[in-house]
Amino acid sequence: MSEYKDFLASNNLKAIEAALTLSEIKLDNLRNNIKDIFNDKQVFSEICIVTTGSYARREASEESDLDYFLIIPDSLDKDFVIDNLSEIIEQKINSLIPKPAGSTNTFGAEAIVHQRDLLRLNHNDEHNKDLTRRMLLLLEGDYLYNLDKFEEIRQKIIEEYIKHNEVKFLINDIARYYRTMLTDFHYKINTDKKTWGVRSIKLKFSRKIIYLSGLLAVSLMNQDEVYTMNTSKVQDILKKDPLNRIYTILNFTKEFDEKLLLDIFSSYNFFLEKISNKQNRKDLDGVERNLRQQDPLYTELNSRGESFKDSCYQILERVYDCKVNPMLDFKYLVI
């Protein structure tokens, strides 16, 4: 982490630095606040509380809410957990981060999933919420309570995806989740009539960073290595937040020049700088879609978003080269 932080400081990436510091302080405080709940509740010792979103990605601001959900053992009843834990968990979290999570019930103190449902991949009754929670746990998740259980579950999910030492299954679900985010955006805007501006800009940056960092993590696999080595490499790199993960992989990949790495980070730094400002967020949500090209803040962020997308594309095009790594092929990313 120290080398990554030195990279941020030496390249004047102050918005990313500030978000990283704030996120880590808040997460430490949340963990200390939550663990007291479980001191005398042995029946809940195998529960894990997972956080995703801006805090897990280490890019939160004072304007951020906290996305989180509970993973419970298959033997526990969801209603029993809600009746005995949800209210106090919500109180503990709200005392530090009062902004409520989204209204879709995917996150929050009553967003509860059995462990078995995270491990059942692509079954006929799979709900979008199962896919969403599983992929967010893998690609950006971190623990709020029970680190050991969190890492155990993540390891089991990785093993399930690549148990035949193949990448296509995991790549497919990363892409499938990205398309789910696009569909969700259009549904919220067109059907639920949610505000448009901030969501649109996030789609151009924070949603893409999840996608890019996930696909780069998969690229570490090598068909000449045994299955256990590949799962270990993927598990280790997924412990890092998405930006740190991208830095780590690209910084130690000979094919990449520093300019492309800095293009990614400078664009993302610009995004965080603008989106962390309360007035900017308010202004963006007031932008009308048919008049968006007349708004200077939106057009500037949109332009940087296009540049960011091009940089992401260049990276994936270079990494997913089957001549370099036979397990990887750029056509896997295109339907």
LUMVEX-981594 format. One line per field, with one value per residue (C-alpha): x, y, z; residue in three letters; residue number from 1. Coordinates in Angstrom, 2 decimals, padded with zeros to 5 digits. Layout:
% LUMVEX-981594
c1 <- X, ...
c2 <- Y, ...
c3 <- Z, ...
rest <- Ala, ...
nr <- NUM, ...
//
This chain:
% LUMVEX-981594
c1 <- 000.00, 002.84, 004.15, 000.65, 000.25, 003.63, 002.44, -000.68, 001.32, 004.06, 001.50, -000.64, -003.71, -005.15, -008.79, -007.95, -005.66, -008.35, -011.01, -008.69, -007.88, -011.50, -012.70, -010.13, -010.84, -014.59, -014.25, -012.05, -014.58, -017.47, -015.74, -015.02, -018.59, -020.15, -018.05, -019.50, -022.88, -021.61, -019.67, -022.38, -024.24, -022.58, -025.49, -024.48, -020.73, -020.72, -022.46, -020.45, -021.27, -019.99, -019.62, -019.47, -019.72, -017.60, -016.35, -015.19, -013.55, -011.77, -013.24, -015.90, -016.63, -018.85, -021.62, -021.42, -023.84, -022.80, -023.78, -023.71, -025.42, -025.32, -024.26, -025.67, -025.16, -027.67, -028.99, -030.10, -033.53, -033.54, -036.49, -034.77, -031.71, -033.83, -035.74, -032.62, -029.89, -031.02, -032.17, -029.05, -026.75, -028.58, -028.27, -024.53, -023.94, -026.22, -024.39, -021.33, -022.82, -026.37, -027.06, -029.40, -028.51, -030.49, -034.15, -033.88, -033.39, -030.18, -028.31, -028.98, -029.49, -032.35, -030.47, -029.63, -028.39, -027.66, -024.15, -025.44, -027.10, -023.78, -022.16, -024.89, -023.71, -026.09, -028.87, -032.33, -033.77, -030.86, -032.05, -030.25, -029.64, -027.69, -025.51, -025.07, -024.01, -021.71, -019.91, -019.63, -018.23, -015.59, -014.77, -014.91, -016.18, -014.66, -015.74, -017.42, -017.64, -015.90, -012.85, -012.14, -015.61, -015.48, -012.22, -013.48, -016.60, -014.71, -012.24, -015.06, -016.67, -013.37, -012.82, -016.32, -015.75, -012.35, -012.42, -011.49, -008.67, -010.65, -011.33, -014.36, -016.96, -015.71, -015.20, -018.76, -020.24, -018.13, -019.47, -022.98, -022.89, -021.65, -024.58, -026.89, -025.65, -026.46, -029.95, -030.48, -029.48, -032.02, -034.76, -034.15, -034.13, -036.96, -039.29, -038.53, -037.87, -034.73, -032.37, -030.16, -026.98, -024.82, -025.86, -024.88, -021.43, -020.86, -021.65, -018.77, -016.26, -016.89, -018.85, -016.12, -013.37, -015.05, -015.20, -011.62, -010.11, -012.03, -010.90, -007.33, -007.49, -008.54, -005.62, -003.17, -004.21, -001.90, -002.76, 000.73, 000.15, -001.83, -005.37, -004.40, -001.77, -004.25, -006.94, -004.37, -003.24, -006.80, -007.68, -004.61, -005.19, -008.90, -007.96, -006.87, -009.40, -010.01, -007.69, -004.87, -005.45, -005.12, -001.98, -000.41, -001.10, -000.16, 002.84, 004.41, 003.40, 006.27, 004.06, 002.56, 004.06, 003.51, 001.49, -001.40, -001.43, -001.45, -004.21, -006.44, -005.64, -005.75, -009.19, -010.46, -008.96, -010.84, -014.07, -013.67, -012.74, -015.94, -018.32, -017.20, -018.45, -021.98, -022.94, -021.60, -023.71, -026.77, -026.08, -025.56, -028.82, -030.55, -029.29, -032.02, -031.00, -032.07, -030.10, -027.03, -024.70, -025.39, -024.14, -020.37, -019.85, -021.61, -019.87, -016.45, -017.05, -018.54, -015.51, -013.14, -015.33, -014.82, -011.06, -011.21, -013.17, -010.59, -007.77, -009.65, -010.18, -006.48, -005.52, -007.92, -006.94, -003.30, -003.90, -006.43, -004.00, -004.08, -000.62, 000.78, -001.50, -003.46, -006.09, -007.05, -008.66, -010.16, -013.11, -014.21, -015.13, -017.24, -020.63
c2 <- 000.00, 002.42, 002.25, 002.93, 005.90, 007.23, 006.99, 009.03, 011.67, 012.01, 012.50, 015.03, 012.76, 014.59, 013.67, 009.95, 010.43, 012.29, 009.70, 006.85, 008.44, 009.26, 005.79, 003.98, 006.09, 005.59, 001.85, 001.43, 003.34, 001.30, -002.00, -000.98, 000.20, -002.97, -005.66, -004.84, -006.08, -009.64, -009.92, -011.90, -013.34, -016.68, -017.73, -015.01, -015.72, -017.02, -013.97, -011.71, -008.08, -006.99, -003.43, -002.46, 000.84, 003.94, 003.06, -000.39, 001.11, 003.63, 006.59, 007.87, 011.46, 013.05, 012.85, 009.05, 006.53, 003.06, 000.00, -003.18, -006.55, -009.55, -013.08, -015.65, -019.41, -021.57, -022.80, -019.35, -017.93, -014.52, -013.23, -014.30, -012.26, -009.25, -009.39, -009.67, -007.78, -005.47, -002.54, -002.36, -002.74, 000.08, 002.28, 001.65, 002.46, 005.47, 007.00, 007.33, 007.49, 008.83, 008.96, 006.03, 003.33, 002.96, 002.01, -001.24, -003.46, -004.81, -003.14, -002.30, -004.03, -006.15, -007.11, -010.68, -013.55, -017.16, -018.29, -021.05, -018.49, -016.74, -020.05, -021.27, -019.84, -019.26, -021.47, -021.14, -019.19, -016.78, -013.28, -010.15, -009.34, -012.59, -011.78, -008.18, -009.10, -011.89, -009.77, -006.74, -008.92, -010.20, -007.01, -004.30, -005.80, -005.55, -006.67, -004.68, -007.66, -011.07, -010.81, -014.54, -015.47, -012.81, -014.17, -017.75, -016.95, -014.98, -017.83, -020.34, -018.15, -017.83, -021.58, -022.22, -019.91, -021.24, -024.81, -026.13, -023.57, -021.65, -017.92, -017.70, -018.38, -015.61, -013.18, -013.88, -013.01, -009.86, -008.75, -009.91, -007.82, -004.77, -005.10, -005.50, -002.13, -000.55, -002.05, -000.96, 002.59, 002.81, 001.29, 003.73, 006.70, 005.79, 003.83, 004.88, 008.48, 008.76, 011.69, 011.28, 013.40, 011.81, 008.29, 009.03, 010.25, 007.33, 004.97, 006.52, 006.19, 004.15, 001.42, 001.08, 000.92, -002.15, -003.79, -002.96, -004.00, -007.28, -008.22, -007.30, -009.57, -012.48, -011.71, -012.87, -016.47, -018.64, -021.98, -023.30, -022.91, -025.24, -024.38, -023.63, -021.13, -019.33, -019.12, -017.83, -015.07, -013.97, -014.00, -011.91, -009.23, -008.96, -008.01, -004.66, -001.94, -001.49, 001.50, -000.06, -003.32, -001.56, 000.23, -002.98, -004.98, -002.30, -001.06, -004.49, -005.29, -004.60, -003.72, -000.68, 002.77, 005.18, 007.56, 005.13, 004.44, 008.18, 008.77, 006.37, 007.86, 011.53, 011.09, 009.25, 011.87, 014.55, 012.57, 012.16, 015.81, 016.94, 014.29, 014.76, 018.34, 018.64, 021.54, 019.76, 016.71, 018.89, 020.70, 017.45, 015.99, 019.14, 018.74, 017.86, 015.10, 016.93, 020.02, 018.27, 019.58, 023.11, 022.36, 023.01, 020.70, 017.80, 018.28, 018.45, 015.28, 013.56, 014.46, 013.12, 010.03, 009.39, 009.71, 007.38, 004.82, 004.94, 004.32, 001.36, -000.04, 000.27, -001.58, -004.46, -004.74, -005.18, -007.53, -009.78, -010.95, -014.71, -014.54, -013.44, -015.51, -018.33, -018.19, -014.65, -013.45, -010.03, -011.66, -012.99, -009.39, -008.79, -010.39
c3 <- 000.00, 000.78, -002.80, -004.12, -001.79, -002.90, -006.50, -005.67, -003.81, -006.43, -009.21, -007.34, -007.30, -004.34, -004.76, -004.80, -001.78, 000.18, -000.64, 000.32, 003.69, 004.51, 003.49, 005.60, 008.69, 008.36, 007.76, 010.84, 012.93, 011.52, 012.28, 015.84, 016.25, 014.84, 016.50, 019.93, 018.70, 018.45, 021.72, 023.52, 020.50, 019.74, 017.54, 015.07, 015.11, 011.52, 010.07, 007.79, 007.01, 003.59, 002.33, -001.33, -003.17, -002.69, 000.81, -000.27, -003.36, -001.08, -002.95, -000.54, 000.38, 003.00, 000.38, 000.14, 001.55, 002.71, 000.71, 002.77, 003.15, 005.47, 004.59, 006.98, 007.43, 005.59, 008.95, 010.10, 009.32, 007.65, 009.68, 012.90, 011.95, 010.99, 014.28, 016.42, 014.58, 011.81, 013.92, 016.06, 013.03, 011.29, 014.40, 014.69, 011.03, 010.93, 013.89, 011.64, 008.13, 008.34, 004.60, 003.79, 001.27, -001.95, -001.98, -003.99, -000.88, -002.38, 000.48, 004.10, 007.44, 006.07, 002.89, 003.85, 001.71, 002.59, 001.79, -000.50, -002.78, -003.42, -004.34, -006.72, -010.01, -012.92, -011.64, -013.16, -010.25, -009.86, -009.05, -010.20, -006.54, -006.13, -009.14, -007.96, -004.43, -005.61, -008.19, -005.94, -003.16, -005.59, -007.49, -004.85, -001.59, 001.86, 005.28, 008.05, 010.35, 010.32, 008.04, 008.23, 007.03, 004.31, 002.90, 003.18, 001.16, -001.46, -001.84, -002.32, -004.99, -006.87, -006.68, -008.00, -010.97, -012.03, -010.72, -014.19, -014.50, -017.11, -017.30, -019.59, -016.90, -014.62, -017.51, -018.63, -015.24, -014.89, -018.28, -017.37, -014.21, -016.11, -018.50, -015.50, -014.21, -017.58, -017.56, -013.96, -014.86, -017.65, -015.49, -012.63, -014.97, -017.31, -015.02, -011.45, -012.58, -010.46, -010.86, -013.89, -013.77, -011.08, -012.11, -015.70, -014.73, -012.34, -015.17, -017.11, -014.28, -011.14, -012.93, -015.55, -012.92, -011.41, -014.83, -015.76, -012.43, -012.47, -015.96, -015.10, -012.04, -014.26, -016.59, -013.90, -014.49, -016.58, -018.14, -017.39, -013.67, -011.45, -010.41, -006.79, -007.91, -010.15, -007.45, -004.98, -007.37, -008.06, -004.36, -003.44, -006.07, -005.26, -001.69, -003.09, -003.90, -007.65, -008.20, -006.21, -008.09, -011.46, -010.31, -009.01, -012.18, -014.71, -012.78, -012.95, -016.52, -018.89, -021.85, -020.17, -020.24, -017.39, -019.57, -019.97, -016.25, -015.51, -018.07, -016.13, -012.75, -013.74, -015.32, -012.27, -009.96, -011.89, -011.54, -007.77, -007.31, -009.02, -007.68, -004.06, -004.08, -002.71, -004.97, -008.05, -007.27, -006.83, -010.10, -012.01, -010.75, -011.96, -015.52, -018.00, -020.37, -023.52, -022.40, -021.05, -023.78, -022.54, -019.02, -018.68, -015.68, -017.35, -020.69, -019.04, -017.04, -020.07, -022.16, -019.52, -019.34, -023.04, -022.61, -019.62, -021.67, -024.45, -021.97, -020.48, -023.97, -024.82, -021.65, -022.23, -025.88, -024.88, -021.96, -023.69, -026.35, -026.83, -028.44, -025.09, -022.85, -024.58, -021.81, -022.80, -025.98, -026.62, -028.36, -024.95, -024.08, -027.17, -027.79
rest <- Met, Ser, Glu, Tyr, Lys, Asp, Phe, Leu, Ala, Ser, Asn, Asn, Leu, Lys, Ala, Ile, Glu, Ala, Ala, Leu, Thr, Leu, Ser, Glu, Ile, Lys, Leu, Asp, Asn, Leu, Arg, Asn, Asn, Ile, Lys, Asp, Ile, Phe, Asn, Asp, Lys, Gln, Val, Phe, Ser, Glu, Ile, Cys, Ile, Val, Thr, Thr, Gly, Ser, Tyr, Ala, Arg, Arg, Glu, Ala, Ser, Glu, Glu, Ser, Asp, Leu, Asp, Tyr, Phe, Leu, Ile, Ile, Pro, Asp, Ser, Leu, Asp, Lys, Asp, Phe, Val, Ile, Asp, Asn, Leu, Ser, Glu, Ile, Ile, Glu, Gln, Lys, Ile, Asn, Ser, Leu, Ile, Pro, Lys, Pro, Ala, Gly, Ser, Thr, Asn, Thr, Phe, Gly, Ala, Glu, Ala, Ile, Val, His, Gln, Arg, Asp, Leu, Leu, Arg, Leu, Asn, His, Asn, Asp, Glu, His, Asn, Lys, Asp, Leu, Thr, Arg, Arg, Met, Leu, Leu, Leu, Leu, Glu, Gly, Asp, Tyr, Leu, Tyr, Asn, Leu, Asp, Lys, Phe, Glu, Glu, Ile, Arg, Gln, Lys, Ile, Ile, Glu, Glu, Tyr, Ile, Lys, His, Asn, Glu, Val, Lys, Phe, Leu, Ile, Asn, Asp, Ile, Ala, Arg, Tyr, Tyr, Arg, Thr, Met, Leu, Thr, Asp, Phe, His, Tyr, Lys, Ile, Asn, Thr, Asp, Lys, Lys, Thr, Trp, Gly, Val, Arg, Ser, Ile, Lys, Leu, Lys, Phe, Ser, Arg, Lys, Ile, Ile, Tyr, Leu, Ser, Gly, Leu, Leu, Ala, Val, Ser, Leu, Met, Asn, Gln, Asp, Glu, Val, Tyr, Thr, Met, Asn, Thr, Ser, Lys, Val, Gln, Asp, Ile, Leu, Lys, Lys, Asp, Pro, Leu, Asn, Arg, Ile, Tyr, Thr, Ile, Leu, Asn, Phe, Thr, Lys, Glu, Phe, Asp, Glu, Lys, Leu, Leu, Leu, Asp, Ile, Phe, Ser, Ser, Tyr, Asn, Phe, Phe, Leu, Glu, Lys, Ile, Ser, Asn, Lys, Gln, Asn, Arg, Lys, Asp, Leu, Asp, Gly, Val, Glu, Arg, Asn, Leu, Arg, Gln, Gln, Asp, Pro, Leu, Tyr, Thr, Glu, Leu, Asn, Ser, Arg, Gly, Glu, Ser, Phe, Lys, Asp, Ser, Cys, Tyr, Gln, Ile, Leu, Glu, Arg, Val, Tyr, Asp, Cys, Lys, Val, Asn, Pro, Met, Leu, Asp, Phe, Lys, Tyr, Leu, Val, Ile
nr <- 1, 2, 3, 4, 5, 6, 7, 8, 9, 10, 11, 12, 13, 14, 15, 16, 17, 18, 19, 20, 21, 22, 23, 24, 25, 26, 27, 28, 29, 30, 31, 32, 33, 34, 35, 36, 37, 38, 39, 40, 41, 42, 43, 44, 45, 46, 47, 48, 49, 50, 51, 52, 53, 54, 55, 56, 57, 58, 59, 60, 61, 62, 63, 64, 65, 66, 67, 68, 69, 70, 71, 72, 73, 74, 75, 76, 77, 78, 79, 80, 81, 82, 83, 84, 85, 86, 87, 88, 89, 90, 91, 92, 93, 94, 95, 96, 97, 98, 99, 100, 101, 102, 103, 104, 105, 106, 107, 108, 109, 110, 111, 112, 113, 114, 115, 116, 117, 118, 119, 120, 121, 122, 123, 124, 125, 126, 127, 128, 129, 130, 131, 132, 133, 134, 135, 136, 137, 138, 139, 140, 141, 142, 143, 144, 145, 146, 147, 148, 149, 150, 151, 152, 153, 154, 155, 156, 157, 158, 159, 160, 161, 162, 163, 164, 165, 166, 167, 168, 169, 170, 171, 172, 173, 174, 175, 176, 177, 178, 179, 180, 181, 182, 183, 184, 185, 186, 187, 188, 189, 190, 191, 192, 193, 194, 195, 196, 197, 198, 199, 200, 201, 202, 203, 204, 205, 206, 207, 208, 209, 210, 211, 212, 213, 214, 215, 216, 217, 218, 219, 220, 221, 222, 223, 224, 225, 226, 227, 228, 229, 230, 231, 232, 233, 234, 235, 236, 237, 238, 239, 240, 241, 242, 243, 244, 245, 246, 247, 248, 249, 250, 251, 252, 253, 254, 255, 256, 257, 258, 259, 260, 261, 262, 263, 264, 265, 266, 267, 268, 269, 270, 271, 272, 273, 274, 275, 276, 277, 278, 279, 280, 281, 282, 283, 284, 285, 286, 287, 288, 289, 290, 291, 292, 293, 294, 295, 296, 297, 298, 299, 300, 301, 302, 303, 304, 305, 306, 307, 308, 309, 310, 311, 312, 313, 314, 315, 316, 317, 318, 319, 320, 321, 322, 323, 324, 325, 326, 327, 328, 329, 330, 331, 332, 333, 334, 335
//
